[in-house]
């Protein structure tokens, strides 16, 4: 088991993914950060994750531009960064959360990661 965990963590670090985020809840298996997004699999039902995402955006005083719950998409603006949040169902209790950020044409992974982590912290 320890060897398997070490291999998984090594693979995540080599591919740009971060080691598991546990934040005291065990809700996320791990997350990856690319040039404009942060993504991870969240152990939570769809509706609860959707509500937490909207709640966290409101607490950050984000301007909600568009929501489409049936497609799992939220478009918002935080400061000068345009965000797209996507929630895709993997199975009944696991969702893939992707937060993408752009300042104009420039990717903004820092803001995307910040929003992603705020949503995860809100799951407590």
N, C-alpha and C positions, 0 to 999 in steps of 0.2 A: 504494500500500500504506500509506504513512504517513497519507494523508488518511482512508482507511478505518479505520485504527486510532484516529485522533483522533476520528472520528465515534462509534465503538463506546465509547470511554472517556467521551466527553461524554454519550452516552445512558445509560451505566451510572451516572454521577454524578448525572444529573438524575432518575433513577428510584429513587435510594436504593441502588443497587448500587455496589460498590467496584471500583476498577480491578483488573486482573488480579493475582492472588496467585501469585507464582512461587516463593517460598521456596526457590530454588535447584534446583527439580526440574521445573518446567513441568507439574505434574500437574493444576492447576486453571486453567480458562480465566478465571475470575472468580467473585466471589460477591456475593450480595445479603444485606442485613440488613433485616429488617422489624421490627415492634414486638415480636415474640416469637421470631424465628427467624433463622438464618443458613443460606443454601443456596448450592450451587454444583455444577457438573459436574466430576467427577473422572475422570481418565483412568487407570483401573485396573480389573482384573476384579473382579467382585462379591465373590468369596470373600476375596480379599486385603483389600478395603476393610472387609468385615464383621469379619475378624480384627483389623485395626488399630483399628477402633472399640471393640471389646471390650477390647483391650489398653490403650488409652488411658483408658478408663473405669476399669479396674482400677488403673492407675497414679495416677489421681486419687482413689482410694479411694471410688469411687461405689458405691452400693448398687444392684445390678441387680434390678429388680422383675420384669421379664418380657422374654423374647426370643422372637421368631418369625422364624427365618431365612428360611422360605419366603415370608413377607410382607415381609421386610426391615425389621422393626421391633424396636427396643430401647427399653424404658422403664427409666429409672434415676433415682436421686436423688443429687444432689451438694449437700452442705450442706442448705439449705432449698429448693433448686430442683428441681422435677420436670422431667426431660428426656425428650423423645421423639426418637429418632434414626430417620430413615427413609432407606432406600437403595432407589432405583428404578433399574432398568436402562434405559438409553437405547439402547445397543447393546452388543455383546459386551465392548468395552473401555472403555466410558464409563458411569458411574453418576451419578445425581443424589443428592447427600447433603443432607439437610435435618435440622438440629438445632433443636428448639424447646424453649424453657424457660419455666417459670412458677413463681412463688413464690405459692402459694395461687391466687388469681384474677388476680394481677397479672403481666403479661408480663415476662420477664427476658431481653432480647436480649443483654445483656452476658455472662451465663453461657453462653448458646447460642453466641455468637460465639467465646468462649474455648474451648469444647469442640470446635467446628467446626475451629478453627485447630490445636488439639492433634492432632486426627485427621489433618489435612493434613500437619502436621509429621512425623507418624509414618510417612508413606508413603516417606520417604527411603530 
